[in-house]
Amino acid sequence: MIPYAKNLTLHEDYDIIVVGGGPAGCAAAAAAGREGCKTLLIESSGALGGMGTLGLVPAWAPFSNQEQVVYRGIASELLEASRHDLPHVRSRKDWLNWVPIDPEALKRHYDDLMEAHHVTVRFYTLVVDVLSENGHVTGLVAASRDGLSVFRAPVYVDCTGEADIAVGAGAPYAKGAEGSGELQPASLCFILTNVDEYAYLTGPNLHPQNPDSPIYRIVHDGKYPLIPDTHLCQNLIGPRTVGFNASHLWDVDSSDPASLSRAQREGRRIAKALRDALAEYVPAAFANAQLIETAAAVGIREGRRIQGEYVLRVEDYLARRDFPDEIGRNCYYLDVHHDKAHVQEAIDNPEARRARDQRYGKGESHGIPYRCLLPRQVDNVLVAGRCISTDRLVQGSTRVMPVCLVTGEAAGLAAAMSLPNGRPAGVDTDQLREKLRTYGAYIH
């Protein structure tokens, strides 16, 4: 151990501090700023948007339940902006599901959202410690190029994806499969350009739900051993440019920097192997394709889940349950990426994979209780995004970006409403729900 002590600069002129600039954090900060709160958003990288920008996820998960838009408010604003970025999307006014993402344009949309609601954004700043007393956060120690500082506010919104702030203050959490602790595999998204657009659009469907997809021959033939499985989602995100959410990286622990570093390197190698394999097996579209970018952030599907005042369980999901304190709805399927044995089954028997991917019917959804945003044993922190309080199966559904935007907006508004006493658990949920409705939220 090396003893180390230093006087730290204190910043305490904020009403609300949001940590993490992904979809949940941006929505939370905008919602708090919209209420007139002096809001700080702390982001460790140099861009907002998380997986839709730095992570290069090529499309939004579905926004509708086949009858109406479920993810509204700030979420719908960003979807509409994204649709206008791409001419091939703009012409289809009724297109709400799997809308492609231009990651560079989306960065600007998030910047504009912060400026519109007077949010102070501090890039290149990493929270390294949580100061707390008896479950009450008293400050965040953050590191940046100007050294270590302490940031303090009455209320905090944790949108780190790993519940770093809540856990650092003593909140209980769950992680991975019960017993084994196994985590869903990660992915590193990437972009190919100089694709023959006509051949891509009229050629074979590459998605693994198509049993004739070339990805099955690629994996079976074994010529590209770095490609471990048939996961191959992709979208046309620009002229002659295709974004890929493809392949899996196993045994990645997103709270372990060494594990993330290995995944980043391995993901880059897999992306190159997929480019070469597609060039060989689908030459009409990809013979001259160039790998121009791999994501700056590993796509993590599963990490910590807080244990909140309510744990949303698969029984709630299957019952399409309503809640008196629900702050939004969700209709996305239980998208759990399974272990290697299940992946091998999907390679050998695509029909088995489709049988597991059960979806809600037309018009169906379930509620998300406000209590899922309230970590136990911590009184002045809300959590939004991937790490809200759910069981493992439901987390496979609530982890996607539209849901993160909905929980983020609710958390930011609730944080603002809690300022008189700094206790989010004391917020009147009837008032919270009514206010969310005025901003366009879909609540039963």
Secondary structure, 3 states (H helix, E strand, C coil): CCCCCCCCEEECCCCEEEECCCHHHHHHHHHHHHCCCCEEEECCCCCCCHHHCCCCCCECCCCECCCCECCCCHHHHHHHHHHCCCHHHHCCCCCCCCCECCHHHHHHHHHHHHHHCCCEEECCCEEEEEEEECCEEEEEEEEECCEEEEECCCEEEECCCCCHHHHHCCCCEEECCCCCCCCCCEECCEEEECCCHHHHHHCCCCCCCCCCCHHHHHHHHCCCCCCCCCCEEEEEEECCEEEEEECCECCCCCCCHHHHHHHHHHHHHHHHHHHHHHHHHCHHHHCCCEEEEECCCCECCCCEEECECCCECHHHHHCCCCCCCEEEEECCCCCCCCCHHHHHHHHHCHHHHHHHCCCCCCCCCEEEEHHHHCECCCCCEEECCCCCCECHHHHHHHCCHHHHHHHHHHHHHHHHHCCCCCCHHHCCHHHHHHHHHHCCCCCC
